[in-house]
Amino acid sequence: MEAGNGGEVLVSEAFAERNHLSLGDTMTAVIAGRRVRLRFVGVALSPEYVMPVPPSGLAPDDRRYAVLWMA
């Protein structure tokens, strides 16, 4: 992933596994209230997001909620 390549995204490993994502797959995400089409280019891990929980959630939901990294 290179800076400036809009629409490319890295996702958490758990989200990629739970949604059976393969490199190059596309997905739709809601970002700042808008639907955005993104292309999956890899996984990323961060100690800041060991167990991401959706807003007002009580537990992680790796099927519907993910941390995304975009350049």
C-alpha angles and dihedrals in degrees: 000000000000128000112263096029095121119208097030118120143182116209136194115279092239092053092049092050095045092050095041092236120182125194110279095024116136128224139177119237132182108233120175089346095306129107110240128187111225136183117224111231103164151319130276135189129204131181087224091066106040092138111012113197122193118244109283089007126131100206139018116280105197092176097060107015129057144159109243128201117205130174 
